[in-house]
Amino acid sequence: AAGRYTFKVWAQNSLGLWSKAPAEVVFEIYPPFWKTWWFNSIALFILGFALWAFIRWRIRSIKLQEIEKTELNKKMAEAQLQALRAQINEHFIFNSLNAIQSFINQNELKAANQFLANFGKLIRRTLDISFSQVITLQEEIDYLENYLLLEKIRYEGKFYYKITNEVTSIPPHHVILPSMILQPYVE
């Protein structure tokens, strides 16, 4: 075992007399290097550094994965929204043009002009918001009211609607949402 030791030796001569004081040899046995304080300190430092580096690498890896996942979800949502917008616009435009044609064929020029003016306003607004990713709730409500007015005219009073906002604590012009998110449900 490691430590400081003293070796004492008494000597006896050929006459059988013993020495009065023992001869002393002091020596020290050093511990193996892996049991020294400096080795343990270095090993602990290396282990701590390796653990810190691994945790840092793992956190960075998780953050990159989350960023990639968020970007992918965002791109998917944008693609779905663009596809939905294209589908809605085509369907609605076709029906609106048929309604205008029907008014003209029935010689209802006032109704045709009113419908055409509102239809033009809706198409202009559709083009404006199709380039925006987000709009306010108030803008969406205004857009829907114009859309529903056209549908009401097209169905000649057989169609009724009412838009209400049950969350009164937040004004609609402060709420941001993806553009034309409610229109597919209304349609």
N, C-alpha and C positions, 0 to 999 in steps of 0.2 A: 504494500500500500504506500501511497505517496506520503511524504512527511520528513521531518528532521529526526535523525537517530544519533544516539551516542553508543559507541561500541567500547566496552571496558574489558580490559584484559589484565589478569593477575598472573604473574609469572612465578615459577618455582625453580629454584636452581637444583643442581645435582645433589646438594646436601639436604634438600627438602625444605629450605627456607622460602617463605613466600614474600613477595615484594610488599612493601608497606602501602604504597598507593598504586592503584591500577593505572595502566597506560590507557589513555582515552583517545579514541578516534571519532570525530564528529563528521557525519556525512548526511547528505540530503538526497532523497529519492524524489525526482520530479514526476508529476503526473503526465500521462500521455497527452500529446498536444490537443486532442479532441476533448479533453476535460479541463482545459485552461479557460480562464475568463475571457481572454482576448479572442480565442477561437469561437467561444459561445457568442460573444458580442458580434463578431463578424457574421456568423451564421444567422443570428437573429436579424441583423440588418439586411442581409441578402434575402431572407425569407419574407421580411416585411416589405421590402422593395418589390419582390416578385408578386406578392399578394396585392399590393397597391397597383402595380402595372396591370395585373389581370383584371381587377375590378374596373379600372379606368377603361381598358380595352372593351370589356363587356358592356359597360354603360354606353360607350360610343357606338358599339355595334347595335345595341337596342334602339338608341336614338335614330341611327341611320335607317333601321328597319321601319320604325314608326314614321319617319319622314317619307320613305318610299311608299309605305302603305297609305298614308294620307294623300300623297300625290296621285297614286293610282285610283283611290276612291273618288278624289276630286275630278280626275279625268273621266272616270266612268259616269259620274253624275252629270257632268257637262255634256257628254256624248248622249246620254239618255234624254236630257232636257232638250238638246238640239233636235234629236229625232222626234221627240214629242211635239215640239214647236212646228216642225215641218209638216207633220201629220195633221195637226190641228188647223194650221193655216190653209192647207190645201182643201180640206174637207169643208171648213167654214166658208172659204171664198167661193167654192162651187155652189153651196146652198144659197149664199147671199146673191150671187149673180142670177140664180134661178128665181129668187124672190123678186129682184128688180125686173127681170123679164116678165114675170107673171103680172106685176103691177102695170107695166107698159101694155101688155096684151089686153088687160082688163080696162085699159084707158084710165087708169088711176094715176095721173101724172103728178099730182100733189104728193101722194104717198110714195111714188117712185123717187121724186126729188128729195123728200125727207129721208127716205131710206138710203139713197145714194150719198147724201151729205154725211149722214152718220156712219155709213160704211167707209167712206173716204177717211173720215176722222179715225175710225178704228184701224184701218190698214196703216195709216201714218203712224199711229201709236204703236202698232205691232212691230213695225220696222224699227222704231226708236228703241223699244225695249228688247228687241231680239239681239241687240249688240251689248246689252247690259247683263251682267251676271246676277245682279241684285237690284231690287227696287224697294220703295217703301210700301207698306201695307196700304196706305192711302192711294198711291198710284195704281196698285193692283185692284183696289175697290173701284176706282174711277174707270179703269179699263173694263172690268167686269160689268159695271153698270151700262156702259156703252154697248158692250156685247149683248147683254140681256135686253136692252131696249130694242136692238135690231131683231132679236128673236121674238120679242113681243109683237113688234110690227109685222114680222113675217107670219106669225100665227094668228094675226088679226084679233087680238084681245082674248084669245083662248089660253094665254100663257101669263101667269102671274108669278111675281118673285118679290122677295124682300131681303135686303142685306142688312144684317145687324152685327154689331161689335159688342160682345158681352164682356170683354176685358176693357173696362173704362179707366183703369189706373194708368195705362200707357196709351198716349195718343197714337193714332194710326200712322202719322207721318214720322214717328220715331222708331217704328218697328221695321226692320230690314228682313227681306226674305228673297229667295231665288225668284227671278222674274218668271211670270206666267205659270207659277206653281199651282195656283188655285183654278185657273181657267179650264184645264182638262176635267176637273171634277164638276164644275158648273156645266160644261158642255154635256 
